[in-house]
Amino acid sequence: MPSFSLKKPNLVSLGIFAGAMLVSLGSSSQFEESAEPAIDSAPVVAAFGEAVPASPKPAIEGEILDPAPYRLFPDLLRGGRTGVSELSGVPRGGYGPIPPAERKARAAADAQLAESAAECQPILAGNQVLAFYGKPNSPSMGILGEYSKEKLAPLLEGYARLYDAANGELGIVPAFYLIFGTCWPAGDIGTLNSTVVESYIEFAAERGWLVFLDHQLGKYSVDDSVRAMLPYLRYPNVHLAIDPEWRTLKPMQEIGSITGAELNEAQGLVDNYLRENDLPGIRMLVVHQFKPTMIRDSQVVRAEYDRVVLVHTADGFGSPPLKRNTYATNARSLNMPVKGFKLFFESKVVGAGWDKPLMKPEEVLALDPMPMVVMYQ
């Protein structure tokens, strides 16, 4: 059984991550709606993890305004720059071998930076995530609910191998994507038992995998929904998600929505919680969308929170052309540069929909920009 520990980021893989973040579209004219305004390049640079001053952003209650950026490319991976390291204060040269005198001066600083590099690197800098989605013990709610985690493990590893073989220099990290908060009639929410959640977290951690906790919101605010999941961030392999489709009092009858401002507040909550509790790493916050109305005022979304990588995911089942169109529409939101993509296995549930046919990994990876988080329900 192969090991799926994170591949150490290198200049090539970091470049691929940067390229995925710079959304490039050549056919926006096919959409009836006018394109959303492009944002200033500074937030995109900040999303890459460059050591730039944090851009001002609206404060939320209790927010910690720390001018020092957390998300940094380690100095030892930035050989193309000259001058003095912002982190160590030690001079550095350009590409090529380091002169002996400079090598000695930088040795101690580089050792310290290397030790903290993993914590200050987003997982997606050099890696792609492949996840199985669903609710444990609920066969009608995705593949993760159809089988135990023990039976799913070899299948997930098999799919991960397919993507790892096709995604070039990128590594691959398997993940369980749990529906943590399920929307019931009238917008009530049922949450997973903590014992169940923790069993998946521990099972995944033993294998170097991730766990996403997804909240369907229902009648509750984005703020309350995210706060319900924050305590699980004490586990370093846990990331969060919200699904605006289910932010409604009439699930299955109408499609819900959130605002761009609420999405910013959700990112701020995660960022602050990590800082206030001295928790390591940079976490992903996934938001699902398959209709423009699901994120209202989406042009105000800021994907530049230091401890959060926002993943804008195209949801919805259907034929490959329909799914490509949905993804292309999402890709126009340049202010959310990191993209995700969701696929649906054939379902045995009466009335349920699925992808006909299921796109192959090569087809998924050919989407522009390449999705960095891919999930199967």
Residue pairs with C-beta under 8 A, 6 or more apart in sequence:
1 154
1 157
2 157
2 161
3 208
4 157
4 160
4 172
4 173
4 174
4 207
4 208
4 209
5 208
6 118
6 123
6 126
6 127
6 171
6 173
6 208
7 13
7 126
7 127
7 170
7 171
8 126
9 17
9 77
9 121
9 125
9 126
9 127
10 77
10 126
10 169
11 77
11 79
12 169
13 125
13 126
13 127
13 169
13 170
13 171
14 73
14 77
14 125
14 126
16 126
16 168
16 169
16 170
17 48
17 122
17 124
17 125
17 126
17 170
17 372
18 48
19 369
20 124
20 337
20 338
20 339
20 369
20 370
20 372
21 44
21 47
21 48
21 337
21 338
21 369
22 44
22 337
22 369
23 331
23 332
23 334
23 337
23 339
23 369
24 368
24 369
25 328
25 331
25 332
25 368
27 328
28 35
28 332
30 328
31 328
31 329
31 332
33 292
35 332
36 298
36 299
36 332
36 333
36 334
36 335
37 299
38 334
38 335
39 334
39 335
42 52
42 55
42 304
43 55
43 302
43 303
43 304
43 335
44 303
44 334
44 337
45 52
46 52
46 54
46 55
46 69
46 71
46 304
46 306
47 303
47 304
47 309
47 337
47 338
48 73
48 125
49 71
49 72
49 73
49 120
49 121
49 122
49 125
50 72
50 73
51 69
51 72
51 73
51 86
51 87
52 69
53 67
53 69
54 66
54 67
54 68
54 69
54 304
54 306
55 302
55 304
57 264
57 268
57 302
57 304
57 305
58 264
59 65
60 265
60 268
60 269
60 272
62 272
63 268
63 271
63 272
64 272
64 275
64 276
66 275
66 306
69 306
70 120
70 282
70 306
70 307
71 120
71 121
71 122
71 282
71 306
71 307
72 87
72 120
73 121
73 125
74 113
74 114
74 116
74 117
74 120
74 121
75 85
75 86
75 87
75 88
75 92
75 109
75 110
75 113
76 110
76 113
76 114
76 117
77 117
78 92
79 92
79 93
79 94
79 95
79 96
80 94
80 95
81 92
81 94
82 92
82 93
82 94
83 91
83 92
84 90
84 91
84 92
85 91
85 92
85 106
85 109
87 109
87 113
88 106
88 109
88 110
88 112
88 113
89 109
90 102
90 105
90 106
90 109
91 102
91 105
91 106
92 98
92 102
92 106
93 99
93 102
98 106
119 280
119 281
119 282
120 282
121 282
122 282
122 284
122 309
123 129
123 173
123 210
123 282
123 284
123 309
124 284
124 309
124 311
124 338
124 372
124 373
126 169
126 170
126 171
127 170
127 171
127 172
127 173
128 163
128 167
128 170
128 171
128 172
128 173
128 370
128 371
128 372
128 373
128 374
129 172
129 173
129 174
129 175
129 210
129 284
129 372
129 373
129 374
130 156
130 159
130 160
130 163
130 172
130 173
130 174
130 175
130 374
130 375
131 174
131 175
131 176
131 177
131 210
131 212
131 373
131 374
131 375
131 376
132 142
132 143
132 144
132 152
132 155
132 156
132 159
132 175
132 176
132 177
132 375
132 376
133 142
133 143
133 144
133 177
133 179
133 214
133 342
133 375
133 376
133 377
134 141
134 142
134 143
134 144
134 145
134 146
134 177
134 178
134 179
134 377
135 141
135 142
135 144
135 145
135 178
135 179
135 182
135 192
136 144
136 145
136 149
136 178
136 192
136 196
136 200
137 145
137 196
138 145
138 179
139 145
139 146
139 348
139 349
140 347
140 349
140 352
141 179
141 182
142 179
142 377
143 152
143 345
143 376
143 377
144 152
144 176
144 177
144 178
147 155
149 176
149 199
149 200
149 203
150 203
152 176
153 203
153 207
156 174
157 174
159 174
159 361
159 376
160 172
160 173
160 174
161 172
162 361
163 172
163 361
163 365
163 374
164 170
164 171
164 172
166 361
166 362
166 365
167 365
167 370
173 208
173 209
173 210
174 204
174 207
174 209
174 210
175 204
175 209
175 210
175 211
175 212
175 375
176 200
176 203
176 204
176 209
176 210
176 211
176 212
177 211
177 212
177 214
177 241
177 375
178 192
178 197
178 200
178 211
178 212
178 213
178 214
179 192
179 214
179 216
180 191
180 192
180 197
180 213
180 214
180 215
180 228
180 229
181 189
181 190
181 191
181 192
181 214
181 215
181 216
181 217
181 218
181 225
181 228
181 229
182 189
182 190
182 191
182 216
183 189
183 216
183 217
183 218
183 246
183 248
183 251
184 190
184 218
184 251
185 251
186 219
186 249
187 218
187 219
187 220
187 248
187 249
187 250
187 251
188 218
188 219
189 215
189 216
189 217
189 218
189 219
189 220
189 225
191 228
197 211
197 213
197 232
200 211
201 211
201 232
201 235
201 237
201 238
203 209
204 210
204 211
204 237
205 235
205 236
205 237
209 237
210 237
210 238
210 239
211 235
211 237
211 238
211 239
212 238
212 239
212 240
212 241
212 284
212 286
213 229
213 232
213 238
213 239
213 240
213 241
214 240
214 241
214 242
214 243
214 286
215 225
215 226
215 228
215 229
215 240
215 241
215 242
215 243
216 243
216 245
216 246
216 247
216 251
217 225
217 242
217 243
217 244
217 246
217 247
217 256
217 258
218 246
218 247
218 248
218 249
218 251
219 248
219 249
221 262
222 242
222 247
222 258
222 262
222 263
222 265
222 266
223 262
223 265
223 266
223 269
225 242
226 240
226 242
226 266
226 269
226 270
227 269
229 240
230 269
230 270
230 273
232 238
233 240
233 270
233 273
233 274
233 277
233 279
233 283
234 277
234 279
236 279
236 280
236 281
238 283
239 283
239 284
239 285
239 286
240 270
240 283
240 284
240 285
240 286
241 285
241 286
241 287
241 288
242 258
242 263
242 266
242 285
242 286
242 287
242 288
243 287
243 288
243 315
244 256
244 257
244 258
244 287
244 288
244 289
244 294
244 295
245 255
245 256
245 288
245 290
245 294
245 315
246 256
247 256
247 257
247 258
248 254
248 255
248 256
255 291
255 293
255 294
256 294
257 293
257 294
257 295
257 296
258 287
258 294
258 295
258 296
259 295
259 296
259 297
260 295
260 296
260 297
260 298
260 299
260 300
260 301
261 297
261 300
263 287
263 295
263 301
263 310
264 300
264 301
264 302
266 285
267 285
267 302
267 303
267 305
267 308
267 310
268 305
270 283
270 285
270 305
270 307
270 308
271 305
271 306
271 307
271 308
273 279
274 281
274 283
274 307
275 307
281 307
282 306
282 307
282 308
282 309
283 307
283 308
283 309
284 308
284 309
284 310
284 311
284 373
285 308
285 309
285 310
285 311
286 311
286 313
286 340
286 373
287 295
287 310
287 311
287 312
287 313
287 336
288 294
288 313
288 315
288 342
289 295
289 312
289 313
289 314
289 315
289 330
290 314
290 315
290 316
290 326
292 298
292 329
295 301
298 333
298 335
298 336
299 333
299 335
301 310
301 333
301 335
301 336
302 335
303 309
303 310
303 335
303 336
303 337
303 338
309 338
310 336
310 338
311 338
311 339
311 340
311 372
311 373
312 330
312 333
312 336
312 337
312 338
312 339
312 340
313 330
313 339
313 340
313 341
313 342
313 371
313 373
313 375
314 323
314 326
314 327
314 329
314 330
314 339
314 340
314 341
314 342
314 371
315 326
315 342
316 322
316 323
316 326
316 342
317 323
317 344
317 353
317 354
317 355
318 326
318 353
318 355
318 356
319 355
319 356
319 357
320 355
320 357
320 359
320 363
323 341
323 343
323 355
323 359
324 367
327 339
327 341
327 367
327 371
328 368
330 336
330 339
331 339
331 368
331 369
337 369
338 372
338 373
339 367
339 369
339 370
339 371
339 372
339 373
340 371
340 372
340 373
340 374
340 375
341 364
341 367
341 371
341 373
341 374
341 375
342 374
342 375
342 376
342 377
343 355
343 358
343 359
343 364
343 374
343 375
343 376
343 377
344 353
344 354
344 355
344 358
344 376
344 377
345 354
345 355
345 358
345 376
345 377
346 354
346 358
347 353
347 354
364 371
364 374
365 371
